[in-house]
Amino acid sequence: IHVSRGELQLARRELDQVRDLRIGVPDAADEAEDARVVASLLVADGQWAAAEAVLREVIERAEADERPLLQAEATRDLSMVLRGTGRHVEAQTAARMARAIFTRLGAEGELRNLARQSWDDAFATELRGSLAPLHVAQELADAGRYGELLTYLSARSQEELEQSPMLTLLCGIAHSRLGRLDLGQQWAMVAQLRARMLGDRTLEVRALNVSGAVALERGGIDEASYFFTRAQEQAMQDNDMATVGRCANNLGIIANMQGDYARAVGAYTRAIAAYEQAGFHRGIAESRHNLGITYREQGRLDHALEAADAAVRDAEWLNDRGFKAQALAGRAEIRLAQGEPELAIREAQEALAIHRERNDGVLEAEDLRILAVALGLAGRMRDAEEMLRAVIARATKHDRPLLVASAQRDLASLLHRIGDRPAATVMAQAARVTFDRLGATAEIAKLDALDATMASSSRRAQP
């Protein structure tokens, strides 16, 4: 770091301190890493030939000690030295050797850094070619096309997936978004460990956020809060604003679940600001969508509809049908709160059609829950009951406890209106157990209101 900042005296002083420490605890492998840093200092001093000699020795020692990352880093540094001395053909040969090792390790960050050096356009394009699978996979993930993403990744070899922390992480994201939470968590953990081994801090932090998202889907609010908070702090230190936005958005979801709506609005507002700095437009749209949900929970229906309309417009501008379906489902819930079941039915059905087209079983189940509530309000009680029972079964299969409990609460309300109070009470109690376990304070408050309504009806029914 000191060398990159031009603080050569500080760099020399710290290297001397390291050398003194090594005397007491010799370690040949770490000494090779120290030598690589010494070479960078020699380059800064203009001692090109000495730097080249040191780096060639480091490469030999790293290969003998089976330390491929150090070997690749030293080979990359050697390519810079060779280019600096005008030996461009040798420099490109060394860069190709470094690229081969970085590719085998799945060190995407290092590959990007290598390609960003002052090469001519043709050679820089050649170096970036190793990142092509990653670019395709990331585009599919950014577009929310998770089924296609898994199909694309399944065509890669198992070895390639496991070596690439980013491809591994995208695999985890796709599995979790499609309802396979166990697989999603496993791949996210592999990605986090691989990124840590490679020193890719940005990717490690993003993997932490994904682990938090999976924990949240499974109902572990405390665990999810820990992951999101830790990831957000580290992302802010690294000025990784896209990940800061993701974490803030997810912390807003937790605050909303806990009924702390002011904190949720603040979190979503921070997420939008971070996404704007990162230029991540889909993130901005998703946080606007979530902001609309919080406004709806507060009863600020005009603000909620304004945010939902903006989310739908964002989805159309992004040409993202998957997100458009989510935004339409969110707007349908606002229509329900406004007492407009027919409009809610229309928008929930449109969202459902898109999610079915995309084979997204998890979000399809959420659409069905909203549609069932709308049907119930429109007087189609039996259709609504049958649909809610199907949602409970699907959500249970997908290990989505919050969705299970929400559908149970909605079914309890419907059964109460039908007149089956014993069944309504049983269903409400089942929902309460899950909401209590999840710490979903806002949902518990809704259940309290439903219980009060049922108790009042029972009292009125007494002779």
URVEN-V134842 format. One record per helix or strand of 3 or more residues. SS is the DSSP state (a for helix, b for strand). FROM is the first residue (numbers start at 0). LEN is the number of residues. If there is no record, write none. Layout:
# URVEN-V134842
SS:FROM:LEN
SS:FROM:LEN
This chain:
# URVEN-V134842
a:7:17
a:27:17
a:47:17
a:67:17
a:87:18
a:107:9
a:120:22
a:145:9
a:157:6
a:164:13
a:180:18
a:200:17
a:220:17
a:240:17
a:260:18
a:280:18
a:300:18
a:320:17
a:340:17
a:360:17
a:380:17
a:400:18
a:420:18
a:440:21
